[in-house]
Amino acid sequence: MILFVPAVLLGALALIVFFLLRGLAAVLPGGRQWSGWRRVAVVPAFVCAATATAAYSMGVVVLLLTMTVAEDGGTDSAPFPYNHPCREQLTGAVDYEVDFLTLRTVCVMEGGARRTVDDVPQGVRLTAAASAAGAAVLGGILLAAGGRADRDRARAQVDQ
């Protein structure tokens, strides 16, 4: 499990660099793919995508490290070691689940109840969600506006 951490970090770093370079290419002279107001609006979309990638990958790394601690084994490791978040923050936890979509560790209690623990900071989850939503909204606006501009250009060529 610990081998996934470098893979996640390298993949996230590659995506972050890609998004930032695409945003930079949109504002530099010679970038003809984006014109007018879309040229200015595309930069925040790429920055939001880079921020969402960075925040989400930080949360995934924390969850992977939580899983690594649980699978460590050794003395005092049943059901999981003393330094696992479910054991540090709750009394009576017998199992755990990791939810990568919402970046949470869910502890299963003795009675079957499920409680979340604070292993991934709330700010990381909020940043990832807000940035992903911002990138999606800006991307949708740019996609819709780009389609309209393409249709207008096609009509102008037909009219000539």
C-alpha positions in Angstrom: 0.0 0.0 0.0 2.8 2.4 0.8 4.1 2.1 -2.8 0.9 3.9 -4.0 1.9 7.1 -2.2 4.7 8.0 -4.6 2.6 7.0 -7.6 -0.3 9.3 -6.4 2.1 12.1 -5.8 3.9 11.8 -9.2 0.6 11.6 -11.0 -0.8 14.5 -9.2 2.3 16.6 -9.8 2.1 15.8 -13.5 -1.5 16.9 -13.7 -0.9 20.1 -11.7 2.0 21.1 -14.0 -0.1 20.2 -17.1 -3.0 22.4 -15.9 -0.8 25.3 -14.9 1.1 25.2 -18.3 -2.2 25.1 -20.2 -3.4 28.1 -18.2 -0.1 30.0 -18.9 -0.3 29.1 -22.6 -3.8 30.6 -22.8 -2.6 34.1 -21.7 0.7 34.2 -23.6 0.8 35.9 -27.0 0.3 33.4 -29.8 -2.3 31.3 -28.0 -5.0 31.4 -30.7 -7.2 28.6 -29.3 -8.8 31.1 -26.9 -9.9 34.5 -27.9 -11.7 37.5 -26.4 -13.1 37.1 -22.9 -12.6 33.3 -23.1 -8.9 33.8 -23.0 -9.1 35.5 -19.6 -11.7 33.1 -18.3 -9.8 29.9 -19.1 -7.0 30.7 -16.7 -9.1 30.5 -13.6 -10.6 27.2 -14.9 -7.1 25.7 -15.2 -6.0 27.1 -11.8 -9.1 25.6 -10.2 -8.3 22.3 -11.8 -4.7 22.4 -10.5 -5.9 23.3 -7.0 -8.5 20.6 -7.0 -5.9 18.0 -8.1 -3.4 19.2 -5.4 -6.0 19.2 -2.6 -7.6 15.8 -3.5 -4.2 14.1 -3.9 -3.2 15.4 -0.4 -6.3 13.8 1.0 -5.7 10.5 -0.9 -2.1 10.4 0.5 -3.4 10.9 4.1 -5.9 8.0 3.5 -3.3 5.8 2.0 -1.0 6.4 5.1 -4.0 5.7 7.4 -4.4 2.3 5.6 -0.7 1.6 5.8 -0.8 2.2 9.6 -3.8 -0.2 9.9 -2.0 -2.9 7.9 1.3 -2.5 9.8 0.7 -5.4 12.2 2.9 -6.3 15.1 2.2 -6.0 18.8 -1.0 -4.3 19.8 -2.3 -4.2 16.3 -5.7 -6.0 16.7 -8.0 -4.7 15.3 -5.6 -1.9 14.4 -2.5 -0.3 15.9 -2.7 2.3 18.7 -1.8 5.2 16.4 -4.7 4.5 14.0 -7.2 7.5 13.9 -10.1 5.2 14.8 -8.4 4.0 17.9 -6.9 7.4 18.9 -10.2 9.4 18.5 -12.9 6.8 19.4 -13.4 4.1 22.0 -14.9 0.8 20.9 -14.0 0.9 17.2 -13.7 -2.6 15.8 -13.1 -2.0 12.1 -12.7 0.9 9.6 -13.5 1.7 6.0 -11.8 4.3 3.8 -14.0 6.4 1.4 -11.8 7.9 -1.3 -14.6 9.8 -2.9 -15.4 12.0 0.1 -11.8 11.7 1.6 -13.0 10.2 4.9 -12.1 7.3 7.2 -15.3 5.7 8.7 -14.9 3.7 11.9 -17.2 0.8 12.6 -18.2 0.7 16.3 -19.0 -2.4 18.4 -22.8 -1.9 17.9 -22.4 -1.5 14.2 -22.7 2.3 14.2 -20.4 4.1 11.8 -18.6 7.3 12.8 -16.1 9.4 10.8 -12.8 10.6 12.2 -10.8 13.7 11.5 -7.8 12.2 9.6 -8.1 14.3 6.5 -8.5 18.0 7.5 -11.8 19.6 6.7 -10.0 22.4 4.8 -8.5 19.9 2.4 -11.9 18.4 1.6 -13.5 21.8 1.2 -10.7 23.0 -1.1 -10.9 20.0 -3.3 -14.7 20.2 -3.6 -14.9 23.9 -4.1 -12.0 23.9 -6.7 -13.5 21.0 -8.6 -16.9 22.7 -8.7 -15.3 26.0 -9.8 -13.4 24.2 -12.6 -16.5 22.4 -13.7 -18.6 25.6 -13.8 -16.0 27.6 -15.6 -15.4 24.7 -18.0 -19.1 24.4 -18.7 -19.4 28.1 -19.4 -16.4 28.1 -21.7 -17.6 25.0 -23.5 -21.1 26.5 -24.0 -19.7 29.8 -25.2 -17.1 28.1 -27.4 -19.9 26.1 -29.1 -21.9 29.3 -29.7 -18.8 31.0 -31.2 -18.2 28.1 -33.5 -21.8 28.1 -34.7 -21.6 31.9 -35.3 -18.4 31.5 -37.3 -19.9 28.7 -39.4 -23.0 30.8 -40.1 -20.8 33.8 -41.1 -19.0 31.5 -43.6 -22.2 30.2 -45.0 -23.7 33.7 -45.4 -20.6 34.8 -47.5 
